[in-house]
Amino acid sequence: MNVEPNEPSNAKLVTWVAVGCFAGVFLACFWEVLFLPRRLGYRDVEYFFEPLFRYLQMEWGAGRVPLWNPYSHGGIPLVGQGTPSVFYPGKLVFALPVPFQVAFKFYVLVHVVVAGLGAWWTARAWSCSHAAAALASLSYAFGGSVLFMYTTVVFLVSAAWLPFAVLCVDDLLRTRHPRSAVGLAVSMSLMVLGGDPQTAFYVGVVAGLGLLTSFRRTSETTASNVKPLLWSAGLLAVSAGLAAALAAVQLLPSLELNATSSRSVTQVPSNVWQVPGHLTSDRHLEPRPDTGELPKWYDELVGDPPPPAKHHVVTYNFSLTPRRYAEWFLPNPFGRSLSGQSRWTVWKGERLWMPTLYAGLVPFVLALCSLRLWGGSQRARWLSWTVVVFAVGSLGRFGIGWLITQTTGWDGVSREIGGLYWLMNVLLPVHSSFRYPQKMWMLAALAASLLAAFGWDALREHRTWPRRLLLGYAVVTGIAFLAIAVQGIALLNGSVAELAKQLPMLEALLACFGHACVVGVVAWFLLGWHDKRPLAAGLAVVAVTAVDLAVANAWCVRSLDYLDGSPELLQYVEAAQRDRQDGTPVRVRRPLNWKPVSTRLQKDSTDGNADVWARSAFDTLGYNHHLPLRVAKIGGSSTIKINLVESYFDPLPMGESKLALQPRRAFDAWGCDLFVMPDLPPRKRLPRGARMDYTTFGLRRRWSEPRWSAENPESTVWPNGDPLPNPTAESGGVFGDYPGSVLVLRNTDALPRAWVVREIEVRPPIDEGNRLDWVPIQTSIVFPLDEYRDVRQTAIVEDVELPPGTASRTETLGSGEADLEACRVVHHDPSRVEFEAELETDGFLVVAETYDADWTVEISTDGGEPVPGVVHRTNVAMRGVRLPAGTHRLVFRYQPRSIYVGGTVSATAWLAVLVLSVLFLRGRRREPAE
């Protein structure tokens, strides 16, 4: 709401009080990691980002640009992942001569400060008073949706730059000045470079809402007034293009990798933009495993994608349940999910992306009174629609379909159908590649914080409604507190068992309503001072909001002890490393989401148990803990996975049972040396036949993947388990001081990292988007139905010169037998690997590393000069090279063209922005003299 602020004369005093309050809440939240030898803990910051950023620092320190990660999934592009944020300028903090933990904590915490500063700056730029700007800053930076993003650092980076992007959008719509387009482009590019293109995309949606609300202002005037809106739209398009250019070094590799992942590789369209290409394509479709019928073009659009829809299954994870809207104005009404685990109720299937939405009572009431969907100023309408759109979008899978299911019991429609997030997936290009709807709440939180700033400055005009709301709120919460207290007293006279059962809920509700009632009464009293004592009222309300947020949300930040020593699993890895003949890193198979702790301990996330939990994940190299130690894992944590590699390890069902067998042959082919699993009793660990340990061989999954008989399409042919010899406990063992110990098994059937075959099956290029083109090949390797393909003796090789549809041919190279010891690794860096191979006759070298078109090879034969060779896609996802007889030295290099092209574009764009900024500043300095 654009009104003249009631600014007190002593604005500097308010500013310093605001700074002090911000610092107070900041210390209340982060004092342990600031003053104690502890690290940021819980979820991704603990086991994903910290070890990942440590690995990146090690690569930069070794003088290498971290482009390729050979330690996860058989190798994967690193820059294309996005989350490593390799080229984000803020990463320069890791070049400082300080310990990594100090740099890492500084990197995280400084973005919290920047987020608060951005909200303050935006409010002040919109002529809000200092007190109003302070409310916006506190509410945004220490509201649950931003504060808890310390656990997912890339989204905290976006939260830091989001207020500046919104400010630039507003200035662009009002002034249409090129500087605003440049500022918006820089803000969006920093989000992308920081690892979060999704929020940058949402900034475009926010800008579109700004255009629509601006159009309403001129729709009743002459047509000539539409021209400024067209100029604004054009400048927004230019800004988006410039942002893409500034972030091209990150954006191009991400788009390239995403195109080969399960996020994009689907049988049917995931949005309306893909429908025309699908309908005009002559691609053959694979029958649906669940129905046996061919998938229809609209299946995924209506929420029923053909299996395996890996990305669609997780797209709507972390949807905001409708009841959690109560957290917007109540502090922790359902308890706390960590630091004591007092959360007393969880909906079925509910997953918490952020454990609370609370952003302060006073900011909520002021924002509510400032909502203007149809009237008021353009800014108020714009922010109001932003709140509504992104708050509703956060519901994710809780759409009209869910509402129908809940009210009628009919489950014939997918729950997400009719939801705003579903609608965005269907209508907006690229959006269907994103996931986790709760991410949208951050934009609603920023808009609400800025509306709260408007609300404070509008108290002179609308002072009645905020005070009435606060008084009613205090009365209702006070009555609720008394009623719950009476219920608790009544339970004291009942059974001890019933009291123990109800105690967590009673404690959570008493804390919630007691806190709410006190804050409501105090805020109601202080708002009464606004007219007579504006300076005192401003100072007091800012202070009360700071205390409110510190008490309500400081628990969201959890710290853990530093991890001293080496992981216990490392001793077994080192033993296996000594036995490897090729010098490449040992590969380990460890279930991704498994932690070797008891179920009770996993559910009880008190601080002490959290340290035990974190230690168990570290000891077993869970998630990204293997990266700084340069231990390779089959699997591992990454944002984007290559579909062809990931599918190698898909569990397939055994008959009609619910059991699923993981492809042991795939682990052997990819050289998995160690299996790590729970140390269960033998009858549970290795049951009879195919009923093997669920953590390594029999993972359950949502989708089944049977094969369909060509002779009788209606009958299902289930994969044959074909059990191979089990891993032996040789050089393995059991360890673990925490509840539940760990079993390490040695895989004596693992192939070396590279070997030579003499028989190859040459076929045309694989169509990654057509599962029928490559799934049968993978199935014949890991789950043979008829003829078993022995990768030790033969290889399937892609020839890019063969036209699609060409029949495969089999070639025999030389007359010798395949030799698994014919080559060895002489140098192994992430982006450069050297082999030596000695062949008596012609052969084909198979390298169990992920194929990527940007890998090149130079070959020196019998001591001659190196000449370029051809790297072939082999066995669907591996690399391979033809070799004649002789002694060869092969040098593989990863030379990503998308990064080189993107880096050139980005460097040029940043140089242009720098030059324009200097010229603009020089022009402003000359204006007074002129």
N, C-alpha and C positions, 0 to 999 in steps of 0.2 A: 504494500500500500504506500503510495508515493505522497507523503505528507511532510510538512515542515516539522522537524524533530524539536522536542522540547529539551534543548541542550543546556545543561547546567553550565554556569560560568567557569567552574573549575574542571574543565575537561581533562586536564593532565592528571588530576587526582583520580578520576574514574579510570583513566587508562592504566595508571600504576596499580590501582586496586585490581583491575581486571587481569593484569599480568601476574600479580601475586596470587589471585584465585586460580588462574590457569596453572601456575607452577605448583600450587598446593594440591590440586587434583592430580597433576602429573606425578608428583612425588608419592601421593597416596596409592597410585596404581603401580608405579614402577620402582619404588624405593628398594626393593630386594635386589633387583638386577643392577641397580645403580651403586649400592653401597655394600652389598654382600657378594662373596664369590659364588654367585649363582647365575644361571643362564635362563633365557626365555624358554618356557616349556609349554607343552600341550600341542598335540596334533601336528600340523605340517611344519611349523617353525622348528619343532624339536627334531623330527626325523626326516624331513624332506628338504627344507630350504637351508638349514645350517650346514649339513654335510655337503649339499650341492654347491653352495657358495664357497665352502672351504676348498672343494675340488677345483672350482674355477680359479680361485686365488693361487692354488698350486700350479695350475697350467700357465697362468700369466707369469708367475714367478719363474717358471722354467723357460720363459722366452717363447712360449707357444700361444697362438690364438686358439682358444678352446672351441673347435669347430665340430669335432666328432667325439661321441662317447662310446668307446669300445667295451664298456663294462656293464652294459644293460642290453638285454634283448638281442644279443649277438652283434651289437653295434647299432647306433642310431644317430642321426644328425642332432647336434646339440643346440645350435642357434635356432633351428626351426621349431624347437619345443616351445619357445616363448618364455616359459617360466624361468629359465636360467638368466634371462635378461643380460646377455653377454655384453651388449654394447650400450647399456643404459648409462648415461653420464654420472649418475649418482654412485655407480660402482667404483668410482675413483677413490672412494673412502677406503677401500681395501688395499690401496697402494700406500697408505700411510704407514709409517714405521711404528706400528702398535700391534699388540697381539690380535689374532683373528677375532677372538671373542669380544674384545673391546670394539673393534671396527664393526662387527656384526650387530652388536647392541646399539651402537651409535646409528648405524644405517636404518635400523627399524625405528628407533625412538625419534629420530629427527623428522621422519615422515609424519608422525603423530603431531609434532609441533607445526610442521608446514600445513597440515590439514586445518588446524585451528587458526593459523595465521591467514590462510586463504579465505576461510569463512569471515573472519574479522575484516579483511581487506575488501571483500566483496560487499559486505554490509555498509562499510564506510563509504565506498565508492558510490553506493546508492543513497547517500545522504542520511543514513541512519545514525543515531546518536552513539556515543561511545558505549553507554550502558547496553543499548540494543545490540551493537556489534559484539560486545562481550558475551551476551546471552547466546547469540548465534555461534560464536566460537566454541564456547563450552559445550553447548548442546551437540554440535556436530562432532567435535574431536573426541568427546568422552561419552557420547551415546554408544549403545551396544553395537550398532552396526559398523562403526568405524573403529572403536577401541579394540574390539575383538579381532579385527583384521591384522593385528600383530602376529596372529598365528598363520595367516596366509599373506605373506609379505607383498606379493605382487599386487594384490587388491588394495593393500594399504598405500602403496605407491600411487595407484589411481585415485584413491580417496584424497591424497595430498594435492594432486593437480586438478581435481574436479572443480573446486570453487573458482579457480582461475579460468577454467574453460567456460563455466557458466557466465562469469563476468564478461569474458570476451564475446560470447554469443549475444548477450544483452547489448553491449556497446555496438556490435556489428549491426544488429537490428535497428538501433536508434540512430546511429551516425553514418553507417555504411562506409566507415573509414577503413582503408587497407590495413592499417596497423592492427585493427581488431581481428581481421582475417588471419594475419600472421600470428598474432598471439594465440588465437584459437588453434591454429595448426601446430604451433609449438607445444601447447598443452596436450593436445591429442597424441602427438608423436611421442611425448614423454611417457604417456600411458602405455602405448604400444611397445616402446623400447623397454619400459619397466616390466613388461611381461603380461599385460592385461588388455588385449585388443577388444574384449567384450565391453568394458566400460567406455572405451573410446567410441565404439559403435553406438552405445546408448547416448553419448553426448550428441550424436547426430539426431537421435529421436527427440531429445530435449530441444535441440535447435528447431526441429520441425514443429514441435508444440509451440515454440515461440513465434514462428511464422504464422501459425493458425490463429493464435490469440491476437497477433498484430493485424491480421486481415479483418478480424471482426470489428476493429476500430474504424476501418475505412470502407467497409462494405456498403454503407449507406450514402457514401459521397460519390463524386464523379469517377468515371473509369480511369481518369488520368492518375488518380491516387494509388492505383494498383501498381504503377510503374516502380515506386520505391520498394515494394515487396518483391518484385521480380529482380531488382538489383540486389536486394538482400539474399534472395535465393541463389543468385549467381555467385555472390561473394562466399556464401556457405559452401557451394560446390567447389569454388577455387580453394577455399581453406581446406576442405577435405582432401583435394588433390595434393596440396602442398604438404599436408600432414602425412599422406602416403609416401611422398617423396622423402621427407625428413626421416621417416622410419622405414624406408625401403630395405635397408640392410637387415632388418628384422622381419619385415612384412613379407618379402618375396620368399625367403626360405620357409617361413611358416605356411604360406599358401601352398608351396610345393609339397611340403611334408603332409599337410592336411589332406591334400588330394589323394594320397596313398593310404590314408588311415581309415579306420572304421567310422570316423565322423562323416566322411564324404562318400565312401564306397558303399553304395546301397543298390539293391535290385530295382527298387521303385522310387519315384520322386519323393523327396522329403519336403519340398516346397513347390509352389505353383510355377516358379520360374523354370523348374526342371521338367515340367509336364510336356511341353511341346517336343523337346529333344527325345524324351522317352517314347512318346507315341509315334514318332517318325523313325525310330531306330528299329533295326531288324535283329537286335540282340535276342538270343534265346534265354528264356527264364528257367530257373530251377524250381521244381515243384516245392510247395511249402511242406516242411517236415511235419507240421502239426495237422494239416488237412489233406495233404497229397495233391491239392489243386494248384494250378498256376497262380501266382500272385497277380492281383489286379493293380492297375496304375494308381489307384487312390488309397491303397491299403495303409500306407504310412501316414497319409494326410489325415485319415480318420482314426489314427492311433492304433492300428493293427498291422504293424510291419511284419513281413515274412522273416522268420528266424534264419540266421542269428542276428538280430538287430541290436548289436552290442551297444552302439551309441544311444539308440532310442531308449534302451532299458535304463540308462543312467541319466538321460537328458533331464528328467523331471525329479531326480534326486534332490534332496534339500529344498523341497517345496515348503512354503510357509503355511502351516495349518491355520485355518481361519480364527481359531480361538486365541492364537498368539497375538492378535491385534490388541488384546487386553494388556500386553506388556508395553504398549505405547504410552499408557498413562498409569500403570501400576508397576511398582518395582518388584520384580521377581514373584509374580503371583503363583507360579508353579514350582517354586523352589530354585535351587541352584544346581547346575549340572556338573560342576567341578568344585574343587576346594571344599570338600566335605560331602559332596553328592547328596544334597537334600531335596533334589527334584522328586516330587511325589507322584507325578502322573505324566505319562507319555502316551500320545495317540499311537494306534497301531500303524507301523510303518513310518512314524515321524523321525526325521533326522535333523539335528540342529546344526545349521551352518553357523549361526551366531546364537549364543545362549540367552540373549536378552535383546529387546528392542528399545528399552527405556532410555530416554534422552533428556530427562528432567521434567518435573511437573509444570513449572512456570512456562518454559518454552512450549510445551504441548498445549496448554490452555491458550497462550497468546497466538500460537499458530492456528489453532482451531477457530479462534475468533477472527482471524485474518483471511480465512478461506473465502475466495470469491471466484466461483466457477463461471458466473455470467456477468456480474457487475464489477465495479471497482476499477482500479488502474490495470494497465496491461501487464505490468510485472506481477501484480497479485494474482491475476487470472493465470498467467503463465506458470508461476510457481504452484498454484493450487492444482492445475491440471497435471503438473509433473508429480505432485504428491499422489494424486489419485491413480494415475496410469501406472506408476512404478510400485505403489503399494499393492494394487490389484494384481499386477504382473507377477509379484513375488509369490502369489498363491500357487503358481505352477500347475501341478496336476489336479488341484482342487477347482475344477471348472464346472460348467453346467452339467457335464456327464456325471461328475461326482455327486452333484446336488440331486440329480435324478436318481442315482443309485441309493443315496441316503434316504430319500423321501419315499421312494416306491419299492425299493428292494430289487428292481430290475437291473441286471448287470450286462445287458446286451450292448452297451456303449462304453467306450473307453472313458475313464474318469477325467482325463485332461481335455476332452472335447468341449469346446465352447469357452475355455479359459483364455485370458488375454495372452498369456505366455504361449499357449498353443497357437493362437491366432498370429502372433508375431513369427513363430516358426513357419507357419504356412505361407504368410504373405511377404515377409521380408527376406531378401536374399542374404545368404551367409548365416543368418540367425540360427538356422537349424543345426549348425555345427557347434553352437554354444551349449552350455549345460548349467544346471544349478540355479533355479529361479530366485533363490534368496539373495543372490548377488544384486538384484535390482533394488533392494530396499535401501541401499546406500544412497541412491539418487533421491529417493523419497525423503530420506533423513536430511539431506542437505537442503532441499526445497523447504521442508518444514522448519528447519533452523532459521532460514532467511525470512520465512513468514513470521516467525516468532519475533525477529528484530523489528519487522513492520508493526507487529502487534504492540510492542512496547511503546513505540513512538506514537501510536494512535490511541493511547490510553486516554488522552485528554478528550478525544471525541467519543470513545467507546469504553469508558472506564466501568460502566455498570455491568456489562456482560461478563468480563473476566472475573470480577469479584463475586458475582452471583454463582458462576461455575465453580470457583474455588470453594465458596461456602457450601454449596451443595455437595461437592466432592468430599469436603472434610466431614460433613454430617454423615454421608453414606458410608464412607470408610470407617468413621468412628463407630457407627452402629455395627458394621460388620466385625470390627475388632472385638467389641463387647460380646457379640453373639458367639464368636469363635472361642473367646475366653470362657464364657459360660459352658460351652460344649466341652472344653478341656477340663473344667472343674468337675463336670458331670462324669467324665471318663475316669477321673481319679477314684470315684466310688465304685467303678466297675471292675472288670477282670483286668489283670495285668497284661494278658495277651492282646486284648483289644486296645489297650492304651499304647502298647508298643507298636501295634499296627498303624494306629492313627497319628502317632507322635510326629513323624516327619511332615505330614500334611499340616498339622496344627502349628508346628513351629514356623513353617514357611508362610502360612496365611497370617499368623500373628505378626511376624516380622514385616510382611507386605503391607497390611492394612494399618498397623501402628505407624510405620514410617510414612505412609501416604497421608494419614490423618494429621500428623504433626506438621509435615511440609505444607499441607493444604491450609491449615490454620495460620501458620506463620506467613505464608504468601498472601493470604486474604488480608491480613492485618497490614502488611507492607504496601500492598497496592493502594491502600487507603491514604498513604502518605504522598502519592504521586503528585497531586496538585499543589499541596502546601510545601512539601520538602522534596523536590525532585532529585536533588543531589543525594540526600540521605537514602531516598527510596531506591535510586539506581544502585548505589553502593551496596545496600542491604540485599536487594534482589539478586545481584550478581553473586554475592557471598553465599546466600542461601542456596542458589542453584549449584554452586561449586560443592558445598557440603552435601547436598542432595545426591549429586552424581558420584561423589567420592564414596559415600556410604552405600549407594545402590549398586555401583558397577565396578568398584575396585577389585572385587573378587574375580572378575573375568580374566585378570592377568595373573598367570601362575608362573612360578619360577622353579627350576630344578637344580640339583647339585651338578657340578661339572663332572663329566665322565672321565675318570682317571684310568690310566693303564690301557691295555689292549683288549679287544674283544676276545672272549674265550674261544670262539670258533676259529680265530686266526691261527692258533697252533696247528689245527688240523689242515687248514689251507696251506700253511707253510710246509707241512710234511708232504702234502700232495704236490706242491710246487717243486719240491726237490726231486720228485719222481718223474716229473714231466720231461719228455725228451725234446720238445720243440721250443721251450723257453717262453711260451705264451702264458698269460694269466690263467690260473685255475678258475674253472667255472663251477658255480654253486647253484643248486636248486633249493630255494627256500620259499615256502608258501608266503604270498605277499602280505596278507592281512593277519597272519597268525602271530600271536605273542605267546611265548612259553610261560604263561602264568595261569593260575586257576581262574575259573569263571567268576568266582566270588571276588577275586582281586581285580579282575577287569571291570566289574560293575561298581566297585568301590574306588572312586578316583580321588581319595584324600591325598594330601601332599606327599605323605610318606610312601603310600602305595604307588603314587605316580613316579617316584624315583625308582622303585623296583621295576615298574613297568618299562620305564625308559631304559634301564640297565639291561633288561632282558632283550629288548629290541636291538640294542647296541651289541650285546654279546653274540647274538645270532645273525648280525649283519642285516637287520631288517630295513626295508625301505631304501633310503639312499646312504646308509652308513657304510656301504661297501666302496663308495666312490673315492673318498680320500685315501683309502687303503689300497686302491687299484686292484680290487678283487672283482672278477667278472661274475655276473649273476645271470642265470636264465630266467628272464622276467625282470623284475625291478620296477621302480616307480618312475613314471614319466607321464607327461600331460598328453602327448600324442604318440601313438604306437603305429608302426607300419603294419598294415593289415595282413600282408602275406606272411610276415614272421610271426605275428601274434596267433594266426590261425594254425600254425604248426603245433601249438600246444593246447588247442581247444579240447577239453574233455568230451568224449562221445559216450552215449548211453549204452549199457549192456542189456540187450533184450528189452523187455517191457518193464524192467525194474527201474527204480529211481536211482540206482547206482550208476556212476559214470566212470569210465576208465580213461586216465590220462595217457597220452601216447608215449610210452617208454622209448620207442624207437626214435622219436624226435629228440629226446634228451641225449640219446647215444650219438645221433648224427651231429648234433651241435656241440658235442664234446663236454657234456656235463660230468664233472669229476666227483662231486660230492652231493649227496642228498641230506638235507637237514629237516628233521621232523620231530614231533613229540615222542618221547620215550614211553610208549604205551605198552601194555602187556602183549605178548606175541599174538594172542588170538584176536586182538583189536588192531595190532599194527599190520600184520600180514595174514589176513584171513585166507581161506582156501580159494584156489583158482584166481579169478580176476578181482576178487573182493580185497583189494589191497588198501593200504593206508590212505585215508581220505585226504590227507594233507599233501600227498605227493602223487598218488596214482589214481585216486578215485574221487576227485573233486566233483561235487554236485554243481549243476548250473541250471539256469532257468530254461534255456532253450535246448531242445534235443536236435541232433544232427544225424538222422539215419540216412542211408543211401536208398535210392529208388531203383528197382529192377527195370531194365529197359524192356524186357519181355512182358512184364506185368506191372505197369506203373502204379496200380492200386495196392500192390503188396509191398510192404516195407522190408528191406534187407538190412538187418542190423549189423554193425561192425563186429568182426571177430576179434576177441581179446588177444588171442595168440600170445599167451604169457611167455616172456623171456626170463632168463635166469635173474633172480633178484640181486640187488646190490649186496655186496658182502660187507661185513663189519671190519674187514682188514684195514688197519690204520685209521679206523673210526673210533668212536667212543661215546661216552655219555657225560654230560656236564650240566651245571646249573645249580646255584644256591637258592634260587627263588622257587616258589611252589610250582612244581611241574618241571621235570628235567628234559634235556634235549638229546636226541639221538643223531649221530653223524654216521652216515653210511658211505662207503667208498664204492664208486661205480667202475668196475674193472672192464666194462664193455664200452666205455667212452672212446670215441674216435679221436685221433689227433686233430689239431686245428687245420691241417691241410694234408691231403693225400692224393695219390695218382690213380686214375682209372684208365682202362684201355677201351672201354665201350661207352659210346654216348648215343643218346637219342636226340636228334636235332629237330626242333619244332619252331614254328613262327613265334613272334613276340606275344607274350602273355597280355591279355586284356585284364588289367587289375580290377576293373569294375564289373567283370563278368565272372561270377563264381564258378560257373560251369567250365570255365577255361582252365582253372588251376586247382580247384578243390579235388577233382579226381586224381590229379597227380600227387598232391599231398596225401590223400587218403591211401593211395597205393604204396606210399612210403611208410607211413606211420600206422595205418590200420588196413592192411591188405585184405581185400575181400576174395580175390581170385589169385592172381600172380603177384608174388612179393618182389618188389624192387629192392635189390640190395645195393645201397648207396656206396658200399665198399668196392663194388665191382663195376657199377654203371652210373651214369649221370644223365639227367635231362637238361639239355642245353638250348638256350634261346638264341636264334639267329635273327637279328634285326633286319636282315636283307630279304628274308622270306616273306612273301605277302600273306596276310591273314587268310586262314582257311586252307593253307597248304598242308598236305599230309606230312606227318612226321616220318623221319627216316632214321635208321640205325646205322651207325658207322663203327667199325672196329679199327682202332689206332694201334699199330704195331702188333707184335705177337706175344709179348711178355705178359706175365700175370700182374694184376694190380699190386702195387707195393705201398703199404701204409707208412713205410719208413723212408720213402724216397726223397723227402724234403724236410727241411727244418727252418725255424725262424732264427734269423741272425740279428734282427733289430725290430723292436716293437714300440712305437709311439702311437698315441691315439690317432693321428692323421697320417702316419707313415709306417709301413710294415715292409720288411725285407725278408725274402725267402731264398734259400739255396736248394736246388732240386737237381738230382742226377738220374737221368733216364737212359736205359739201354736202347729202348725203341720209342717211337712216338707215343705220346700220352696226353692226358687232360688233367690238369691240376685243379682239384676242388678245394676251395677255401671256405671253411665254415664261419664266415663272417657275412653280415648283411649286405646284400647287393644294393648298390646305389649307382645311378648313372654318372655321378661325379667322381667315382673312383677310377683312376687311371693306373696303367702299369707300364714300366719300362723293363725290357728283358735284355740281359747280356748273356750271350751263349758262348761257351768255351773261351771266356776271357775277352771276347770282342766288345765293340762299342755298344752301349745300350741303345735299343731301338724301341719305339712305342709298340705296345701290344694291344690286344682287344680284351676287355673284361666282359665276359658273358654272364647273363643271369643264368644261374645253375640251380637245379632242384627247386625251382620256384622262387627261392629267396636268398640263395647263396651266391658266391662269386666263383668264376672259373676262367681258366686260361689254357688255350691249346699250346702244347710244347712239342718240339721235335726231339729226337734223341740227342743226348749231350748233357753237359753240365751248365746249369743256368743260375743266374742271379736275378731275381724279380724284385722290383721296387714298386710297391703300391703306394699311391698318394691320393689323399682326399682333396680335391680341388673344386669346391662348390661354386659353380658359375653364378647361381642366384645370389650368393653373398658378395661375389666380386662385382656383379652388376649393381646390386642393391647398395653396396658400399660406395660405389662411384656416384650413384644418384643421390644418396644421402649426403655425402661430402659436398657435392655441388650445391644441394639445396641449403644445407647449413651455412655454407659460405655466403650464399645469396642473402639469407636471412640476416647474417651478421653485417654484411655491407649495408643492407637496407636499414638496419637498426642504427648503425653509426650515422648514416645520412639523415635519418629522422631526428636523432638527438642533436646533431649539429644544426639542423634547421630550427629546432626549438630554441636553441641557445641564441640564434641570431634574431629571433622575433622581437625581443624587447628593444634591441638596438635599432631595428628598422622602424 
